[in-house]
Amino acid sequence: MRILILTQKIGVNDPVLGFFHSWVEEFAKNFEKITLICLEKGECNLPANVKVLSLGKEKLSDNSFKLSALRKIRYAIYFWKYIWRERKNYDFVFVHMNQEYVLLGGIFWKIFGKKIYMWRNHYSGSFITDIAAAFCAKVFCTSKYSYTAKYKNRVLMPVGVDTSKFIKLESSKVYKVRNSILFLGRIAPSKNVHIFIEALGLLKKQGIDFNADIYGDALPRDIPYFDKIKSRVRELGLEGVLKFYAGVPNHQTPEIYNTREIFVNLSPSGMYDKTIFEAMACGCLVLASNDNLKGQIDTRLVIDDRDAEEAAKRISVILSLSEEDKQKIISDNIRFAETHSLNALSERLDSIISI
């Protein structure tokens, strides 16, 4: 089978989308040929049966194509050029997250008999998403609460964590900092970083011993939000127990997870962040405000109400667990994370597209 994959960015060192490089590596084992079109290309080291075509965002400086409309026209021209030129080199189309690709190429692919599959997992959506989904043979998502979960043609999929890389290291190889709390991900309102900060403030006020780290960057539109976060940290007097770090490539995060005890994720249930499973696989005690996890992991690690008081209370409970309880939870969570492995995702995708 030959497949066309469309994504926003491919690059092993990207702090947000770096994981997709591993996805394509794994998919290449099941497909004869992969043609990949991306908006932006970074550093890649992909198998020989993968051909990468970029729409050229990486070639534009900050001063190039200042008008957004001109940029979009340029990207669209290259997009149509590539899907036409490569039309004999792919039989199926897999669109990752960006519904715009389906809107741009849907009619073309329908005319030429190319089945379209779209991966979109997010709590938000619109009639534009509905139109894109109508072109698709299947719409993939991981969360029962995703906007796309309502479609009749939707298929729930494994999250896709590379469990050959995200593993719990032996204690002799890495030191896990006691009472350490980690927040890793993009700095954005949807990630509820502000709730995390307020929860830390409550823990400090209660005299609970801890240290915390936040790894992540903010998009230009979210910089004011990030500034407010840092200002609130100063107001709460958290400078001595909380450190900020820039976002790091996905392949560097296993070591970070392995040195922290607790990982906190406060994203809405419609998102089902991959970091939840990466942290589990690396032996973190994961606290998440995600209804998908109910009945899947220890109830003490699932936040019902996404607010600072609840988060602080749950973190306090986790810190007070016995070592025996902690190790049992960790072992159970690692087994659960393995059901969402990249290998499981690739096999599932291959079985569906092969029909």
C-alpha positions in Angstrom: 0.0 0.0 0.0 1.1 3.5 -0.7 -0.1 6.5 1.4 0.0 10.3 1.3 0.5 11.8 4.8 -0.2 15.5 5.4 0.9 17.2 8.6 1.9 20.6 9.9 5.5 20.0 10.6 8.0 17.1 10.4 11.2 17.4 12.4 12.7 15.3 15.2 13.7 18.4 17.2 10.4 20.1 17.3 9.2 20.4 21.0 5.5 20.0 20.1 5.3 17.9 17.0 8.6 16.0 17.2 6.7 12.8 18.1 5.3 12.7 14.6 8.7 11.8 13.3 8.5 8.5 15.3 5.0 8.0 13.9 6.2 8.2 10.3 9.1 5.9 11.1 6.7 3.3 12.5 4.2 3.7 9.7 6.9 3.1 7.1 7.2 -0.5 8.3 3.6 -1.2 7.1 3.5 0.8 3.9 5.3 0.3 0.6 5.7 4.0 0.1 4.9 7.1 2.1 4.7 10.6 0.5 4.6 13.2 3.2 3.6 16.8 2.6 4.2 19.2 5.5 3.9 23.0 6.0 7.4 23.0 7.5 10.3 20.6 7.4 12.9 20.4 10.2 15.7 17.9 10.8 14.6 14.4 9.6 16.1 10.9 9.5 13.4 8.9 7.9 13.4 5.5 6.1 14.2 5.3 2.4 10.5 4.6 1.5 9.5 8.0 2.9 9.5 11.1 0.6 9.1 14.5 2.3 7.7 17.5 0.4 7.5 20.9 2.2 5.2 23.8 1.4 8.2 25.9 2.4 7.5 27.7 5.7 11.0 26.9 7.0 12.5 28.9 4.1 10.6 32.1 4.9 12.2 34.7 7.3 10.2 36.7 9.7 10.1 39.5 7.1 9.1 37.4 4.1 5.5 37.4 2.9 4.3 39.8 5.5 0.8 39.5 4.3 -0.8 36.4 5.6 -3.1 36.1 2.5 0.0 35.9 0.2 1.6 33.2 2.4 -1.6 31.1 2.3 -1.8 31.5 -1.5 1.8 30.4 -1.9 1.2 27.3 0.4 -2.0 26.4 -1.5 -0.2 26.5 -4.9 2.5 24.2 -3.7 0.0 21.9 -2.1 -2.1 21.5 -5.3 1.1 21.1 -7.3 2.3 18.2 -5.0 -0.9 16.3 -4.8 -1.3 16.4 -8.6 2.3 15.6 -9.3 2.4 12.7 -6.9 -1.1 11.4 -7.6 0.2 8.0 -9.0 2.4 7.4 -6.0 -0.3 7.1 -3.3 -3.6 5.2 -2.9 -4.8 6.6 0.4 -4.6 10.0 2.2 -4.0 10.4 5.9 -4.4 14.0 7.2 -3.0 14.6 10.7 -4.9 17.3 12.7 -5.1 20.0 9.9 -8.6 19.8 8.5 -7.6 22.6 6.0 -5.8 20.0 3.9 -9.0 18.0 3.5 -10.9 21.2 2.4 -8.2 22.0 -0.1 -7.8 18.5 -1.6 -11.0 16.7 -0.8 -12.7 17.1 -4.1 -9.6 16.2 -6.0 -9.0 13.1 -4.0 -12.7 12.1 -4.3 -12.5 12.4 -8.1 -9.4 10.3 -8.3 -10.7 7.7 -5.9 -8.3 8.3 -3.1 -9.8 7.4 0.3 -9.3 10.1 2.9 -8.6 9.4 6.6 -8.3 12.3 9.0 -6.8 12.3 12.5 -8.3 15.1 14.6 -8.5 14.9 18.4 -9.5 18.2 20.1 -12.4 19.4 22.2 -13.2 22.3 19.8 -14.5 22.2 16.2 -16.9 23.9 13.9 -19.0 23.4 10.7 -15.6 23.5 8.9 -14.6 20.4 10.8 -18.0 18.9 9.8 -17.4 19.6 6.1 -13.9 18.1 6.3 -15.2 15.0 8.0 -17.8 14.5 5.3 -15.0 13.9 2.8 -13.4 11.2 5.0 -13.9 7.4 4.9 -12.9 7.5 8.6 -12.1 10.1 11.2 -9.7 9.1 13.9 -9.6 10.4 17.5 -8.3 9.1 20.8 -10.8 10.8 23.2 -14.5 10.0 23.6 -14.9 13.7 24.3 -13.2 15.0 21.2 -15.4 17.2 18.9 -15.0 14.5 16.2 -16.2 11.7 18.4 -19.8 12.5 17.4 -19.3 11.4 13.8 -20.7 8.1 12.6 -17.5 7.4 10.7 -15.2 8.1 13.7 -12.8 5.4 15.1 -11.3 5.6 18.5 -7.5 4.9 18.3 -4.6 4.3 20.6 -2.8 7.5 21.6 0.5 6.3 19.9 3.4 6.5 22.4 6.7 5.0 21.4 7.0 2.6 24.4 10.5 1.5 23.1 11.8 5.0 24.0 9.4 6.0 26.8 10.3 3.5 29.5 10.9 3.5 33.3 14.7 3.5 33.9 16.3 1.5 36.6 16.9 3.5 39.8 20.6 2.8 39.4 20.6 4.7 36.2 18.5 7.8 37.1 17.6 9.6 40.3 14.0 10.5 40.8 13.7 13.7 42.8 11.5 13.2 45.9 8.3 15.3 46.0 9.0 16.7 42.5 6.1 17.8 40.3 6.3 18.2 36.6 4.1 20.1 34.1 5.3 19.6 30.5 3.5 20.9 27.4 2.7 24.0 25.4 2.0 27.1 27.5 -1.6 28.0 26.6 -5.0 28.7 28.2 -6.3 25.3 27.0 -3.6 23.6 29.1 -4.8 25.3 32.2 -1.3 26.2 33.4 -2.8 29.0 35.6 -4.8 26.3 37.6 -1.5 24.4 38.2 0.2 27.6 39.5 -2.7 28.3 41.9 -2.6 24.7 43.1 1.2 25.1 43.9 0.4 28.3 45.7 -2.1 26.4 47.9 0.4 23.6 48.6 3.0 26.2 49.6 0.5 28.0 51.9 -0.2 24.6 53.6 3.5 24.1 54.3 3.8 21.0 52.0 7.3 20.2 50.9 7.7 20.1 47.1 9.6 21.4 44.1 8.1 21.9 40.6 9.2 22.4 37.0 7.3 23.7 34.0 8.7 22.8 30.5 7.1 24.5 27.5 6.9 27.4 25.2 4.1 29.7 24.3 2.9 30.6 20.8 3.1 34.3 19.9 -0.7 34.7 20.6 -0.2 33.1 24.1 2.7 35.2 25.3 0.5 37.6 27.3 -1.0 34.5 29.0 2.5 33.3 29.8 3.5 36.7 31.2 0.5 36.6 33.5 1.5 33.1 34.7 5.0 34.3 35.6 3.6 37.4 37.3 1.3 35.2 39.4 4.3 33.0 40.4 6.0 36.0 41.8 2.8 37.1 43.7 2.5 33.7 45.3 6.2 33.6 46.2 6.9 30.4 44.3 10.2 31.4 42.8 12.1 29.2 45.2 10.2 26.1 44.5 9.2 26.5 40.8 11.5 26.7 37.7 10.6 27.4 34.1 12.3 25.7 31.2 12.0 26.1 27.5 10.2 23.3 25.5 12.5 20.4 24.6 12.3 17.9 21.7 10.2 14.9 22.3 13.1 12.5 22.2 14.7 14.3 25.2 11.6 14.1 27.5 12.0 10.5 28.7 14.9 11.5 30.9 12.8 14.4 32.3 9.9 12.2 33.1 12.2 9.6 34.8 13.6 12.2 37.2 10.3 13.5 38.4 7.8 11.8 40.7 4.5 13.4 39.8 3.3 14.6 36.4 0.2 16.9 36.2 -2.0 17.4 33.2 -5.0 19.7 33.4 -6.1 19.7 29.7 -9.8 19.2 28.9 -11.0 15.6 28.3 -11.4 16.3 24.6 -7.7 16.5 24.2 -6.2 13.4 25.8 -2.7 14.6 25.7 0.0 12.2 24.6 2.2 13.4 27.5 -0.1 11.7 29.9 0.9 8.3 28.5 4.5 9.2 28.0 4.8 10.1 31.7 3.0 6.9 32.7 5.3 4.8 30.6 8.3 6.4 32.3 7.1 5.7 35.8 5.5 9.0 36.8 2.5 9.2 39.1 0.2 10.9 36.7 -2.5 13.3 37.9 -4.9 14.3 35.2 -8.3 16.1 34.8 -9.4 13.7 32.0 -12.6 11.8 32.1 -11.2 9.2 29.6 -9.1 7.9 32.4 -12.0 7.1 34.7 -12.1 3.3 35.3 -8.7 3.0 33.7 -6.4 4.2 36.4 -6.5 4.6 40.2 -9.4 7.0 41.0 -7.1 9.1 43.3 -5.2 10.2 40.2 -8.2 11.6 38.3 -9.4 15.1 39.0 -13.2 15.5 38.9 -13.2 19.3 39.1 -10.6 21.2 37.2 -9.8 23.8 39.8 -6.8 24.7 42.0 -8.3 23.4 45.3 -9.0 20.0 43.8 -5.6 19.8 42.1 -3.8 20.8 45.3 -5.8 18.2 47.3 -5.0 15.4 44.9 -1.2 16.3 44.7 -1.1 16.3 48.5 -2.7 12.8 48.6 -0.2 11.4 46.1 2.7 12.9 48.0 1.5 11.1 51.2 1.1 7.6 49.6 3.2 4.8 50.9 6.1 3.6 48.7 4.2 0.3 48.2 1.1 2.1 46.9 3.2 4.3 44.6 4.9 1.3 43.0 1.6 -0.5 42.5 0.1 2.5 40.8 3.2 3.0 38.6 3.2 -0.7 37.5 -0.6 -0.6 36.7 -0.1 2.7 34.7 2.8 1.3 32.7 0.6 -1.6 31.6 -2.2 0.8 30.7 0.2 3.0 28.7 1.3 0.0 26.7 -2.2 -0.4 25.3 -1.7 3.0 23.7 1.7 2.2 22.2 2.8 3.5 18.8 3.0 -0.1 17.6 -0.7 -0.7 18.6 -1.6 2.5 16.7 0.3 1.6 13.6 -1.2 -1.9 13.5 -4.7 -0.5 14.0 -4.2 2.1 11.3 -2.9 -0.5 8.9 -5.8 -2.9 9.5 -8.4 -0.1 8.9 -6.9 1.3 5.7 -6.3 -2.2 4.3 -10.1 -2.9 4.3 
